[in-house]
Amino acid sequence: MGELFTFFGLISHDKTFIYMTHMLLSAGIAIMLVKMAMSNLQLVPKGTQNLMEAYISGVLKMGADVMGETQARRFLPLVATIGLFVAISNIIGIIPGFEAPTGFLEFALTLALSVFVYYNYIGIKEQGVIKYFKHFLGPVWWLYWLMFPIEIVSHFSRLVSLSFRLFGNVKGDDMFLMVILMLAPWILPMIPFALLSFMALLQAFIFMMLTYVYLGGAVAVDDH
């Protein structure tokens, strides 16, 4: 969206520059929040520590509902980091003068590819190559020839599901906000800001939930 004003756009209108600067800004904010939360740990948390502990507890509970608390704790650092990064990246796009890095397909696709590679790696590491891919064959031997390609396509479709859902929703929100700001730049935008903030957090929640689901499926092959 080159027509959308951004502060970094005053330096350069190059798409890659805009994308990289906002991505680094999101990562910097995430790191700063974590450092603030850990700078003065207290038995009775308050301030940023209280906020981060509530967030971590919520992510852990979400994972425990999907794959059990033991496995959820194992993957908590990965999922919580992704969720925090995506949430901040989404929210930045709501602030006038900034653009959400998740509104670039490169960002969403890279995150989706990272999750895709990691959960397959974990599945192969836990089960072994033969045992892991045997799960793709289905329960009936005479349908192996049909189930295997279907499962392969199904797994690769998760890349599309993760990336395009995040990218499409954030890009749509950016366009909606741009139209609102053009029509009524002062009062009216205050109304959809709350909705856009909710959607930003919702997309981060969905990405975390799907990550837990895919990881749970990879490590629980024996149970199918």
N, C-alpha and C positions, 0 to 999 in steps of 0.2 A: 504494500500500500504506500507507494511513493508520495501520493497526494496528502497523506496524513502527516501533520506537523509533529516533529520530534526534536527534542533539544540536541540530541546527537546528530540529527540531520543538518544542523547548522555547520557542523564540521565537514560532513560528507553525506551525499545522498546515495552512496553505494549500498546496495541491498545487503551484501555480506558484512559491511562495516556496521550497519544498523543492527543486524542480527547478532553479530559477535559482541558488540558493546552492551546490548541489553541482556544477552545471556550471561556475560561476565558480571554485569551489575546484579542480576538475580542471584548468581552464585555468591557474590560478595555479601549481599544482604543475608543470605542463608547462613554463611559462615559467621558473620557478625552476631546474628541472633544466638547461635549455638555457643559462641564464646562468651556472650553476655550472660547466658543461662548458667554456664559452668565457671564463671569467674569468681563467684562467691557462694558456693554451695552451702545450703543450710538445711537442718533437719526439718524445719517447718518452712517449706518453700514459699517464696513470694516474688512478685514481679515476673521477670522473664523466665526465671527458673520454674515458677508455678505454671506458666503458660506452656513451656516445653514439656514438663512432666505430664500435664494433662493431655498434650498432643501424643506423646509416646504411649501413654496408657491407652488412649483411644485406638491407636494403630495396633497395639498388641492385642487388645480385645477383639478388634476386627479380624486379625489373623488367627486368633485362637478359635473363633467361630468357624473358620474355613478349614484349618489344618491341625488344630490342637495347639495348646499353649507351648509345648516343648519345641515344635517345629516353627511356630510363629516367632518365638524368641530368637531362634537361630537366624531367621531371615529379617528380623526387625531392623537392623541397621540399614540394609539395602532399601527396604520398602519405605521406611520413615524418611530416609534421605531423598528418595525419588519424590515422595509426596510433598515434602517441604519445598524442594526445588521447583516442582511443577506449580504448586500453589502460589509461590512468590512470583514466578514467571507469568502466571495468569493475572494476578492482581496488578502487577506493574502496568499492564495494558489498559487498565481502567483509569489510571492517572493521566490526565491530559499532559501531553508533551513526551510521553513514553509509549513504547509499543511492546506488546507481549511477545517474547521470543517463541512462545508456543504457537503463535500465529504464523510461524514459518514451518513449512513441511519438513525442512531439514532437521529441525529440533525434535519434532514429534517422532519422526522416523528413526532418528538416532536412538532416542530413548526406547522406542518399541523394539528396535533391533538388539539393543543391549539386553533387555528383558528376555527376548526370544532366545538369544545365544546362551544366556546364563541359565535359564530353566532347563534347556536341553542338555547343557553341560552337567548340571546337577543331577538330572535324571540318569544320564549315562554313567556318571561317577558313582551314584548310589546303586544302580541296578546292573551295570555292565552293558556293553553295546548290544549284545544279542537279546538279552532279557528286556531291555528298554524298548527296542524296536519291535520285539515280539508282541508287545502290547498294541502295536498299530495294526496287527493282523486280525483282531477281533476274536470272539470266542468259538467260532465255528470254522473248522479247517477248510471246508470246501468253499468258503467265502473269502479266503485269504487274498485271492487275486483281486477281489473287488474292494475289500476294506482297506488294504494298505494304501493304494493311491488316494482313497477318500480321506484317510487320516492324515496323509502328507499334505494334501490340499487344505485340510481343516487347520493344521498347525500353521501353515504359512499364511492362512487368512487372518490369523491372530495379529500378524504384523500390520495388516490393513486395518483391522479392528482397533488396535491400540493407537496407531498413528493418526489415521484419518478422523477418528472420533474426536481426539484431542484437538487436532489442527482445525477441523471443520467447525467445531463449536466455538473455539477461541476466535477464529477468523470471522465467523458470523457475528460474534459479540463486538468485535472491533468495528465492523462495518455498521452495525446498529448504532453504536456509540457515536461514530463519525457523523451519521445522518442526524442524530439528535442534536449534536453540537452545532451542526450547520443550520438547523431549523430554529433552535432556541438555546443559545450558548450559555445562558445564565441560570435560569430557574428550573426549567423542565428536566435537564440532565440529572438533577438531584434525585428524581423519582426512580429512574432505572438503575442508578448506581448501586442501590441495595440489591436489586435482582442480579446485576452483573457480578457483584461480589459473591453472592451465593452460588452462581453458576461457576465462577472461578474455583471456589472451594469444592464444589460438587465434582468437577472434572478431575481434580487431584484425587478425590476420594475414589472415583471410579477406576482411575489408573492404578491406585494402590490395591484396590480390591481385586482387579483382574490379575495383577502381578502375583498376589497371594494365591489366587485360584490356579494359575498356571504352574506356580512352584509346587503347590499342594498336589496337583495331578502328576507332576514329574517324580516326586518322592514317594507317592503312594501307589505306584504301579502294582505292587504286590496285592493290594486290596481289591483290585478290579476283577 
